[in-house]
């Protein structure tokens, strides 16, 4: 028992999937600052925030979309946070950005997520894009499959979803025009 306390799980993945404990490492996700204009990071510390596999699952569950199923159609268990779009999580970082101060401040973020492989990343992207369209009312912008705008409601913002191999980067900004200033696209 004492040994288990000395080697606590390093991620929610290891508690959701006990067979992955203690051998499956957490991938290090780095997000170099590529903001411009008045946008700046306001990380709590240099590590930024990790949402973990449980955070991915909770996002889908909250929006009533867990990998093609309505959350209400799935059996609920407070001990099971496993779903196809989040199962391949290997590591993530969420970096918040701010432009301006006080009541005039605008906020955005860059969320980098590493998956076990490109197939898992693709599965997440398909589910995330579908959730944006079906559950939060997102519309694609100018026919670009990776840029979305949510016109109203609690998630009224712009989102860019990019996948390169096993890595997914989601950029959020108040408007489509601000996406490139929160995080410039890769060259």
Backbone bond lengths (Angstrom), bond angles and torsions (degrees), N, CA, C in turn:
res aa  C-N    CA-C-N  psi(-1)  N-CA   C-N-CA  omega(-1)  CA-C   N-CA-C  phi
1 X - - - 1.443 - - 1.528 109.93 -
2 X 1.314 117.35 -43.62 1.467 120.01 -179.52 1.515 111.31 -60.95
3 X 1.326 117.71 -37.30 1.463 121.12 179.75 1.526 110.65 -62.55
4 X 1.339 117.24 -37.48 1.469 120.49 178.69 1.526 110.63 -63.95
5 X 1.323 117.68 -37.48 1.467 120.18 177.51 1.524 111.38 -69.04
6 X 1.311 116.40 -31.15 1.465 120.18 178.49 1.521 111.92 -73.88
7 X 1.332 117.81 -24.91 1.476 122.40 179.98 1.522 109.29 -122.55
8 X 1.306 115.91 65.42 1.469 119.75 179.84 1.526 110.05 -64.97
9 X 1.330 117.25 154.56 1.470 119.55 175.16 1.522 110.15 -56.19
10 X 1.332 116.51 142.71 1.457 122.03 -178.65 1.517 112.43 -92.12
11 X 1.329 117.07 -7.86 1.462 119.78 -178.34 1.518 109.87 -156.56
12 X 1.336 115.29 163.99 1.464 118.74 175.19 1.520 110.77 -66.08
13 X 1.327 117.63 -25.42 1.466 120.83 176.55 1.524 110.47 -55.95
14 X 1.320 116.84 -41.27 1.463 120.87 -177.19 1.522 112.55 -73.39
15 X 1.330 118.36 -19.12 1.458 119.72 174.67 1.525 111.32 -90.69
16 X 1.324 117.38 -31.56 1.467 121.39 176.89 1.524 110.38 -71.67
17 X 1.338 115.74 -38.25 1.473 122.43 -179.27 1.535 108.27 -120.90
18 X 1.333 118.22 82.73 1.464 120.61 -175.53 1.533 113.85 -56.39
19 X 1.324 117.01 -25.22 1.467 119.78 178.89 1.526 112.05 -66.70
20 X 1.318 117.83 -15.81 1.466 121.69 179.12 1.533 112.25 -90.69
21 X 1.319 116.56 -5.70 1.460 121.43 178.79 1.513 109.37 -93.17
22 X 1.301 121.27 136.31 1.456 129.06 -0.78 1.524 113.16 -100.40
23 X 1.336 117.54 9.20 1.465 120.25 -167.38 1.521 115.99 -82.98
24 X 1.328 119.10 -26.02 1.472 119.62 -177.01 1.528 109.93 -81.00
25 X 1.327 117.08 116.05 1.467 119.90 -177.73 1.527 111.41 -76.76
26 X 1.319 115.32 163.15 1.463 122.14 173.22 1.526 107.05 -93.33
27 X 1.331 116.16 125.68 1.471 120.38 -179.89 1.525 110.04 -69.88
28 X 1.306 115.54 138.63 1.454 121.25 175.40 1.532 108.26 -81.85
29 X 1.308 116.58 124.44 1.465 121.54 -179.43 1.519 108.06 -114.21
30 X 1.307 115.37 116.88 1.468 121.28 178.94 1.530 108.68 -105.91
31 X 1.315 115.10 139.11 1.465 121.61 178.86 1.525 108.76 -130.26
32 X 1.329 116.96 86.24 1.465 118.89 178.14 1.528 110.16 -58.17
33 X 1.315 115.39 144.60 1.455 121.35 -179.29 1.526 109.55 -68.97
34 X 1.338 116.79 118.15 1.465 122.08 176.04 1.523 110.09 -123.36
35 X 1.336 115.75 30.41 1.463 119.97 179.78 1.530 109.79 -82.58
36 X 1.309 114.76 162.80 1.463 120.41 177.56 1.523 108.40 -144.15
37 X 1.310 115.43 176.64 1.461 119.44 179.70 1.513 110.42 67.37
38 X 1.304 116.07 -137.99 1.460 121.45 -176.35 1.531 113.33 -90.30
39 X 1.319 118.55 4.58 1.463 121.10 -177.55 1.517 110.73 -79.51
40 X 1.315 116.28 138.16 1.458 120.86 175.86 1.522 109.73 -145.05
41 X 1.324 114.33 150.23 1.465 120.67 177.04 1.519 108.53 -70.26
42 X 1.312 115.50 146.12 1.461 117.89 169.79 1.524 109.13 -134.99
43 X 1.335 113.79 57.10 1.451 122.39 178.12 1.530 109.62 -59.34
44 X 1.315 114.50 147.91 1.459 118.72 174.26 1.523 110.50 -70.99
45 X 1.312 115.83 -32.43 1.461 122.03 174.65 1.523 107.72 -158.69
46 X 1.298 117.73 -177.95 1.463 120.45 -174.81 1.517 113.36 -70.28
47 X 1.325 118.19 -15.54 1.469 120.50 179.60 1.521 111.79 -82.00
48 X 1.291 118.51 -19.14 1.465 125.55 -172.14 1.527 109.77 57.67
49 X 1.292 117.66 -157.04 1.455 121.54 -173.16 1.516 112.86 -112.56
50 X 1.319 117.05 138.96 1.457 122.62 173.05 1.530 106.94 -111.17
51 X 1.330 116.29 127.12 1.458 120.59 178.08 1.519 111.52 -89.83
52 X 1.326 117.00 -28.76 1.455 121.02 176.97 1.524 112.89 76.36
53 X 1.321 113.86 173.73 1.463 119.48 179.14 1.524 110.79 -61.39
54 X 1.331 117.29 -36.52 1.470 119.84 178.89 1.528 110.68 -63.25
55 X 1.339 117.77 -35.94 1.463 120.89 177.36 1.511 112.40 -65.13
56 X 1.339 116.91 -40.81 1.468 120.53 176.80 1.521 109.99 -63.00
57 X 1.325 116.39 -47.72 1.457 120.62 -179.87 1.532 110.45 -59.31
58 X 1.344 116.64 -46.89 1.466 120.56 -178.07 1.524 111.57 -60.81
59 X 1.347 117.23 -36.65 1.463 120.91 177.79 1.531 110.26 -60.69
60 X 1.321 116.72 -47.81 1.461 119.82 178.73 1.530 110.96 -65.58
61 X 1.313 117.10 -43.42 1.468 121.24 -178.31 1.528 110.12 -62.07
62 X 1.334 117.63 -46.72 1.464 122.25 -179.19 1.524 110.99 -58.25
63 X 1.300 116.63 -38.17 1.465 121.26 -178.97 1.526 112.49 -88.69
64 X 1.330 116.26 13.17 1.456 122.44 175.13 1.528 112.12 58.17
65 X 1.346 115.27 39.43 1.453 119.33 178.72 1.521 109.42 -147.99
66 X 1.309 115.67 103.62 1.467 120.61 179.99 1.520 108.07 -118.61
67 X 1.329 115.32 87.36 1.456 121.02 173.65 1.512 115.84 59.63
68 X 1.310 117.29 45.81 1.454 119.92 176.85 1.517 113.16 97.21
69 X 1.316 116.56 -8.07 1.457 120.68 179.22 1.513 109.34 -116.13
70 X 1.319 115.72 143.00 1.457 118.74 171.06 1.520 106.60 -69.31
71 X 1.311 117.56 138.13 1.460 121.55 -179.15 1.522 110.98 -55.84
72 X 1.333 116.60 -36.33 1.462 120.46 -178.53 1.529 111.72 -65.53
73 X 1.339 117.98 -21.50 1.464 121.01 -179.32 1.524 112.89 -87.30
74 X 1.326 116.97 -6.59 1.458 120.61 -179.57 1.519 109.92 -98.12
75 X 1.314 117.36 146.56 1.469 117.87 175.81 1.521 109.35 -66.22
76 X 1.327 116.49 133.91 1.458 119.94 -179.03 1.513 110.08 -89.19
77 X 1.301 115.73 135.55 1.449 122.27 172.89 1.513 107.48 -143.40
78 X 1.317 116.50 125.70 1.458 119.22 179.36 1.527 111.22 -70.38
79 X 1.326 117.50 -5.55 1.464 121.69 179.91 1.525 112.80 -105.00
80 X 1.317 118.58 -3.08 1.459 120.93 -175.74 1.520 110.73 -122.76
81 X 1.305 116.23 104.23 1.454 121.92 178.61 1.520 109.92 -108.31
82 X 1.304 116.51 32.18 1.453 121.02 -174.85 1.526 110.32 -100.82
83 X 1.336 115.56 129.79 1.458 121.84 176.23 1.520 108.02 -152.66
84 X 1.305 116.66 150.22 1.459 121.92 -175.11 1.532 113.97 -51.82
85 X 1.343 121.18 -45.33 1.466 118.92 -175.85 1.538 114.02 -68.50
86 X 1.329 117.23 -19.88 1.465 119.39 -177.65 1.527 113.36 -108.81
87 X 1.323 118.12 -11.62 1.473 121.75 -175.09 1.520 114.75 -60.58
88 X 1.307 118.97 -28.12 1.459 120.91 -177.00 1.515 114.43 -88.90
89 X 1.347 118.00 9.29 1.457 122.16 -178.69 1.524 110.25 -56.75
90 X 1.340 115.74 136.76 1.468 120.65 176.39 1.528 111.28 -123.86
91 X 1.325 118.13 -20.87 1.458 122.35 179.09 1.516 109.75 171.68
92 X 1.340 117.19 158.74 1.464 119.75 177.20 1.517 110.57 -158.60
93 X 1.312 115.22 163.73 1.463 123.86 173.46 1.519 107.92 -144.59
94 X 1.314 115.92 134.89 1.458 122.50 174.59 1.526 107.18 -115.99
95 X 1.331 116.19 121.87 1.462 121.42 -179.17 1.525 108.37 -116.08
96 X 1.340 117.71 117.69 1.464 120.68 178.79 1.525 111.80 -82.11
97 X 1.330 115.56 149.22 1.465 123.06 177.97 1.519 109.41 -128.79
98 X 1.336 114.74 152.04 1.458 120.83 179.30 1.521 108.78 -138.82
99 X 1.320 114.73 145.88 1.465 121.65 173.29 1.519 106.76 -130.05
100 X 1.311 116.66 123.41 1.455 120.18 -179.63 1.511 111.99 86.76
101 X 1.331 115.48 -178.20 1.466 121.88 -177.69 1.514 110.91 -134.58
102 X 1.303 114.94 163.21 1.459 121.82 173.59 1.517 112.91 59.29
103 X 1.324 115.58 -140.60 1.467 121.05 -177.69 1.519 112.72 -67.71
104 X 1.339 117.06 -19.31 1.459 121.00 -178.74 1.530 112.67 -91.54
105 X 1.325 117.76 2.62 1.469 121.02 -177.47 1.528 110.76 -68.75
106 X 1.313 114.51 143.68 1.467 122.24 173.67 1.530 106.76 -117.84
107 X 1.321 116.47 149.94 1.455 120.51 -175.62 1.522 111.32 -128.70
108 X 1.309 115.34 150.52 1.451 123.34 175.74 1.510 108.13 -153.55
109 X 1.320 116.64 -177.37 1.458 119.95 176.81 1.515 109.98 -157.65
110 X 1.319 114.34 163.62 1.454 122.42 171.54 1.526 105.12 -126.29
111 X 1.325 115.56 126.48 1.461 121.43 -176.84 1.520 107.89 -122.33
112 X 1.310 116.35 110.93 1.451 122.00 177.16 1.513 109.62 -99.49
113 X 1.333 116.43 129.34 1.468 120.97 -178.71 1.522 108.19 -128.41
114 X 1.315 116.07 126.41 1.464 122.33 176.31 1.519 107.90 -101.89
115 X 1.335 115.36 136.09 1.468 121.19 178.82 1.520 109.73 -114.46
116 X 1.328 116.01 166.91 1.465 121.04 -178.65 1.524 111.90 -60.40
117 X 1.335 116.79 -33.54 1.467 120.48 178.95 1.529 109.22 -160.41
118 X 1.321 115.89 174.66 1.467 121.57 -176.79 1.526 112.00 -63.62
119 X 1.313 117.25 -33.91 1.464 120.92 179.28 1.531 110.81 -63.56
120 X 1.325 116.87 -44.70 1.472 121.15 178.51 1.528 110.53 -64.08
121 X 1.341 116.25 -40.12 1.468 120.12 177.93 1.531 110.53 -62.96
122 X 1.323 116.17 -41.91 1.465 120.42 178.26 1.515 112.05 -63.38
123 X 1.320 116.51 -40.16 1.471 120.75 178.26 1.530 110.29 -62.47
124 X 1.342 117.29 -43.21 1.462 121.01 177.87 1.526 110.43 -61.75
125 X 1.340 117.28 -47.65 1.470 121.17 -177.58 1.526 110.58 -60.17
126 X 1.325 117.51 -44.57 1.477 119.70 178.84 1.531 110.75 -60.12
127 X 1.326 117.07 -45.04 1.464 120.57 -179.68 1.531 110.97 -67.39
128 X 1.328 117.69 -40.89 1.463 121.37 -179.15 1.533 110.58 -64.28
129 X 1.328 116.95 -45.98 1.470 120.38 179.28 1.529 111.09 -63.30
130 X 1.317 116.33 -41.04 1.466 119.93 178.55 1.521 110.10 -64.73
131 X 1.334 117.05 -42.92 1.458 120.58 178.28 1.528 110.35 -61.08
132 X 1.341 117.46 -43.37 1.464 119.94 178.22 1.526 110.88 -56.62
133 X 1.330 115.79 -47.02 1.474 119.54 -177.09 1.528 111.91 -70.51
134 X 1.335 117.33 -50.71 1.461 120.50 -171.74 1.520 114.52 -80.81
135 X 1.315 117.72 -32.66 1.462 119.53 -172.14 1.522 114.72 -104.26
136 X 1.328 118.77 -26.10 1.464 119.01 -179.70 1.517 112.49 -119.87
137 X 1.327 117.77 4.87 1.458 121.57 173.42 1.510 115.84 76.06
138 X 1.316 117.91 25.91 1.463 121.14 -179.27 1.518 111.17 -70.56
139 X 1.316 114.43 147.91 1.463 122.31 176.23 1.521 107.76 -121.24
140 X 1.334 116.78 142.60 1.468 118.34 173.87 1.525 108.14 -71.02
141 X 1.320 116.03 153.67 1.465 121.74 -175.46 1.514 109.10 -109.55
142 X 1.314 116.04 123.08 1.470 122.38 175.81 1.522 112.53 51.88
143 X 1.324 117.35 36.08 1.457 121.05 177.60 1.522 114.56 71.35
144 X 1.322 117.93 7.29 1.473 121.27 178.61 1.516 108.32 -82.98
145 X 1.321 116.90 117.24 1.466 121.97 -174.73 1.522 113.00 -67.53
146 X 1.326 117.94 -14.94 1.457 118.30 -176.50 1.530 114.05 -108.28
147 X 1.342 118.67 3.66 1.465 121.56 179.95 1.526 108.63 -120.54
148 X 1.338 114.65 129.89 1.462 121.46 -176.65 1.513 110.14 -130.00
149 X 1.324 114.58 150.16 1.460 121.36 174.92 1.520 107.62 -129.50
150 X 1.320 115.78 128.96 1.464 121.49 173.86 1.523 105.27 -99.94
151 X 1.343 117.78 111.58 1.465 120.31 -170.78 1.524 115.36 -70.54
152 X 1.338 118.45 -30.37 1.464 118.92 -179.17 1.519 110.39 -155.87
153 X 1.312 115.43 174.09 1.457 120.83 -179.72 1.526 111.73 95.05
154 X 1.321 116.72 -174.20 1.468 120.45 -174.71 1.532 113.82 -67.16
155 X 1.329 117.99 -17.35 1.464 121.06 -179.41 1.532 111.68 -110.08
156 X 1.336 117.17 22.34 1.470 121.43 -178.69 1.521 109.10 -64.00
157 X 1.301 116.14 102.54 1.460 124.49 -176.26 1.519 107.79 -166.77
158 X 1.328 115.19 -176.16 1.462 121.41 175.17 1.531 108.32 -116.50
159 X 1.330 116.18 148.14 1.457 122.31 -177.86 1.524 109.38 -137.28
160 X 1.330 115.87 138.28 1.458 121.07 171.36 1.527 106.35 -120.38
161 X 1.342 115.88 129.38 1.463 121.87 -177.07 1.519 107.78 -117.83
162 X 1.338 116.66 115.19 1.462 121.72 -178.27 1.527 109.44 -122.27
163 X 1.314 115.89 138.65 1.468 120.34 175.58 1.513 109.09 -127.17
164 X 1.325 115.04 131.21 1.454 122.47 173.15 1.517 106.73 -130.35
165 X 1.315 116.78 106.43 1.461 120.39 -177.52 1.516 111.13 61.56
166 X 1.323 116.24 -121.66 1.459 120.85 -177.85 1.526 112.96 -93.87
167 X 1.336 117.86 6.97 1.461 121.97 -178.31 1.521 110.50 -109.53
168 X 1.331 115.70 136.58 1.462 123.28 174.84 1.526 107.14 -120.73
169 X 1.337 116.62 134.38 1.465 121.14 174.89 1.527 107.25 -124.52
170 X 1.326 114.84 123.97 1.457 121.98 177.12 1.526 106.94 -110.22
171 X 1.336 115.94 123.30 1.459 121.42 177.25 1.516 107.30 -109.24
172 X 1.325 116.20 134.95 1.456 122.31 179.62 1.519 109.27 -123.30
173 X 1.330 115.86 140.11 1.468 122.44 176.67 1.529 107.77 -152.77
174 X 1.329 116.79 161.76 1.463 118.81 179.29 1.527 113.80 -62.18
175 X 1.343 117.82 -32.40 1.462 121.05 -178.98 1.527 109.71 -134.05
176 X 1.322 115.64 161.11 1.466 121.17 177.66 1.531 109.67 -60.11
177 X 1.329 117.17 -40.84 1.460 121.13 -178.40 1.535 111.84 -62.85
178 X 1.311 117.54 -28.57 1.465 121.14 -178.01 1.531 113.64 -84.27
179 X 1.314 118.24 -11.65 1.468 119.61 -179.80 1.521 111.68 -55.13
180 X 1.333 116.89 -46.79 1.464 120.18 -177.70 1.518 113.12 -69.93
181 X 1.344 118.14 -18.46 1.467 119.23 177.37 1.526 111.54 -88.38
182 X 1.327 117.38 -25.84 1.464 120.20 172.86 1.535 109.01 -71.73
183 X 1.326 116.52 -44.49 1.476 121.16 176.77 1.519 108.18 -149.31
184 X 1.309 115.12 112.01 1.469 119.85 177.93 1.518 108.64 -62.90
185 X 1.332 116.95 138.35 1.471 119.37 177.79 1.528 110.89 -64.05
186 X 1.331 117.30 155.24 1.466 119.10 178.97 1.522 110.75 -62.40
187 X 1.326 116.13 148.73 1.465 120.99 -179.36 1.484 111.26 -89.19
